Structure formats: C-alpha cells, structure tokens
C-alpha cells in the first residue's frame, strides 16, 4: 500500500483523463486563490463549498457554504456537500489531512513554486473541469500582463528585498517561495540566504545585515499595519506595506498582480 506522501504525489497530477466517466461537477475548494480562479474560468456553478478565507469574487462567493478554514476544514461539512473533487494546496492546507479528505473525494493537489507552475496549474485544472478554452484564455492574459511588467521593469535594474510574512518572531519569505519567484519577475533579489528554510525566522539585526533596499510588509498572511513599519525604522531605506493577495495568490489574481508589481516603485 502506498505511503500517504506517495498518495499525495499521485493525486497532484490529476488530468481530465482521470475522470473517464464524467467531469467533476461538485467541487469544494480549500484554496482561496483557486476559488477565485474557478469563478474566473466560468466554473462558479460547480463550486459547492469554500473556506472562510475564500473572499473573491463577491457577491458570488458569499453564496457558498463555508467548510471551515484552510488549516482546519470541517470534514463532516465537506462530506455533506457530496463533492466529486476537493481542491487543496500543499502549502496553504495541511498535507497530513489529505488522506482523510481523499476518502471523501479525489483531491486536486497544487503547489506552484513560480509563475510557470501557476500557469500550468490553471491550464490543467481548467481542462480537467471541462473549461479548457477558458483556461487557455486566462493563462494568455496572465502571460501578456507578465510580459508588460517585465518590460516596464527592464530599465530600472534589480532591487534587493526582504518580504516579511510574520512577527513575534519576525519571519521572511525565503528564496524557494512563490512570492520570491514572483518578485524576481520584475527584478527582485531576495536577500534572505538559501538553506534556512522556506520561511525562516529573522531578527531585526540580521535583517539590517542583509541590507535590503526595501522591506515588504504584505497584508497577509500576517496583517501588517503602519505601526509595524515604524518598528523597522532604520533597518532599510523604506519598509513598505503591500497587498498580500497580489503577492501570494496564484491563479486568476496574477492578471492583477503583474500591473501592481510594475508600479511597485524602486527605492
């Protein structure tokens, strides 16, 4: 019998051919960015449940039953919705819960590490759910926005950044994260050293020694506020509050993220 990790890996590559008898029509999404993407693909009528953190697009999303959070899904509530597919993410959800979830319905397991991975996931998921042309159209629009953002950043040169994700203790996004790859698209150079984990703890003194040009304080996963930027005064030329959804959400929101990144002023 395969181990739980092997089972997850197998589920991560579900394709339309994995549903030979019928396309899934009752989908529970436990990933906020994917809930939004499903709506953007015209698949809203197939979504029968979402987490409390799935907040886009409104008002449609408010009509869906809530099945707990990304880390604490309500298994009974999910089972009661009779899904034929559950969408999860290895980083946003807890992989140790995937075995229990897979007893309810097959899992679509995503874990994009960069923009190319995210585009691939959009295309494959759309095809598996019978919305292949819509997936190609969305991916093409994201690629166009990506090209425009790259062109806008090309003459500005690189900028060194640290993107914080938590406080008490302070934590930063390491180089092996989606947000780091996304910022690299517009010249971002992550000052957090490799080999310290995906989201290592970092002290103010270490942050100062890494000498970033800018410290980014996103609105999620930790809701940074102006007073937190003041706490970092003197550690960098500027600590800047930024939209966390535009930095961390993969999928449809990337179409908005690239114009936002293109406007992100250099220090």
N, C-alpha and C positions, 0 to 999 in steps of 0.2 A: 504494500500500500504506500503511495507517495507521501512524503512528509508534507506538512502544512505549507512550507515555503515553496516546495515543488508545485503544489496545487495552485498557489497564487500565481506563480510564474506562468503556468499553463493558461490560466484564465486571462492573463494580461494581453494575450494576442487573439482574443475573440474576433472573428470576422463574420461577415454575412453568411458564409458557408457553414458556420457553427449553428445556424438556425435553419435547418433544411426544410422544416415543415411550415414555419410561419415567422414573420418578422415580429420581434417583441413589440407589444402594444401597451403594456402596463409597466412603466419604468419608475423606479424610486431612485432619486438622485441624492447622494450624501455628500456632494461636492458643489459648493456654491457657484464656482465659475462654470461648471458643467451644466448646472441647472439653467443658467443664463444662456449658455451655448445651445442647449436643446431648444429653448424658445426661439433663439435666433435662426435655427435651422428649420423652423416651422413645425417642430415636433412637440409643441406645448400640449396638444391634446393627449399625447401618450404619457405625459408625466403625471403620476398619481400621488406622489409624495416627495417631500423635501425636508431639509433640516431648517432649524430656526435661523441659521446664518445665510440661507439662500434668500437674498433680498432683491434680486433683479431678475427680470424686469417687472416693475409694478405698473398697474394693479394686478396683473395676471398672477404673479407669484403668491399674492395674499389669498388667492382662492384655493391653494393647495393644502392638503393636510400636512401638519408638521409631525415628524417622526423622531424628535429629539435633536441632538446636536451632532457635529461631525465626529466628536470623540465619544459621545455617549448615546448612540442611536437606540431607540426603543424597538427591540426585536419583535415584540408582540404587535406593536402598531404597524410595523413594516409587513409582517406576515398577514395581518388582517386586510391589507390593501391588495393582496394576491398579485404581487408583481411577477412578471416573467423576465425581468432584468433589474439588477441593482448596480448603480454606478458608484464606484469608490476610487479613492486616490491613496497611494501608499504613504504619502506624507501627511495629508490632511486628515485621514482617518487612521484607525489603529489596525495594522495588519493582523494582530493577534485575534481580532474579531472576525476576520474574513471567513474562517472555517464555519462559524455559526451562521453568518449571513449567507454563505453559499448553500446551506441546507434549505434556505427559503427560496432562492432563485439563483441562476447563474450571475456571476459578477463580471462587470467590465472594469478592469483594474488599470488605471493610468498612473504614470509618474513621469511627466515630461521634465527633462533636465535643461532644455533650451528651447528656442523658438522653433527649430526644425522638428523636434519631438512633439511640440504642441500642435503644429500644423498637421503632422502625421496622424495624431490622435483625432483631430477634427475630421479629417477625411475618412479615416477608418470607421469611426463611430457613426458618422452620417451614412456611410454605405451600409453598415450593419443594420441600421434602423430604417432603411429604405428611403433615405434622403441624400443619396449620393450627389446629384447635381447641386443641391443647396450647400453641401459640404465643400464642393469644389469652388463654388462662388464665394463663400465666406473665406476660404483659405486664400483665394486670389486677391480679395480685398485686403486681407491682412498683409499679404506679401507686397502689395502696392504701397500700403502705409509704411511698411518696413523699409522699402527702397527709398521713399521720400525722406524718412527720418535719418537714414544713413547718409543720404546726400546732404541734408541740412547740417549734419554733424561733421562731415568730412573735412571742412576747412577750419574747424575750431580746435582740433588737436585733442589729445586724451585728457581726462581728468581723473584724479585719484580720489576714491570714495571709500567710506565705511557706511554700510547700511545696517542700522541697529534694528533689532526685532523684539527686544525685551529689556526690562530694567529690574534691578533687585533680584539677581545680578544683571548688569548690562550684558546683552548678547548681541552678536553681529552675524550677518549672513556671510558664510564663508564662500570661497571661490567655486565650490561644487554645489551651487544652488541655482534655481531658475532665475531669481532676481539678479544674481550676479551676471548670468549669461545675457539677460535682457539688457542690463545697463551697458554691457560690453558692445552691444549693437550700435550704441551711439558714443562710443569712446570711453566708457567707464572702465577704470582699472581698480580692481578690488585690492585694498591694502592689507586685508586680513590674510595672514600667511596660510598656505596649504598645510594639510596634515594635522589640523587642530579640530577636525570635525566640521559638520555642516553648519552648525550654529554655535560656535564656541563662546564661552564667557570671556569678557574682555574688561579690563579695568580702565578707568579714565587715563591712568598713566601710560598704559600700553597703547591706548588709542592715540594719545599725543605723540608717542614714539613712532607710531606708524605713519604719522604726518599726512593724513588725508587732506585734500583740498576742500572737501565738503563732507559733512556727516549728515546722512539722510535719516530722517525720523518719520517713518511711514505711519499712517493712521491705523494699520493692522499689520501683523497680528496683535501687537500692543498698541493701544490708542494713545500715541504720544501727543502731548499738548505743548503750548508755548513755554510753560514753566520748565519742561524737561529740556528744551533747547537752551534755556538760561542756565541750567545745571552744567551744561557742557561749554559754557563761555570760556574762551581762551584755549580750548583744545584744538580748534580748527578755525580757519578764516570765517567759516559760517556753518551753523547747524540749521538744516532746512527741513521744515515739515512738508511731507509729500503724501500723495494719495496712495495708500497701501493697496487698494484694489487694482489700480493701474500698474503696480509693480509686481504683484504676486499672483493675480488671476491669469491663468492661461485660458485659451479658447476665444470666444467672441470678443471679450474685452480688450484683446490685443489690438483690435482695429482702432480703439480709442487710445490705447496706451502709447502707440508709436508717435502720434502727433503731440501727445503730452511730453514724451521724452525729448522730442525735437525742440520743444520750448523750454526744457529744463536748462536754465541759464548756467553757464560755466562760472566758477568762482572768479 
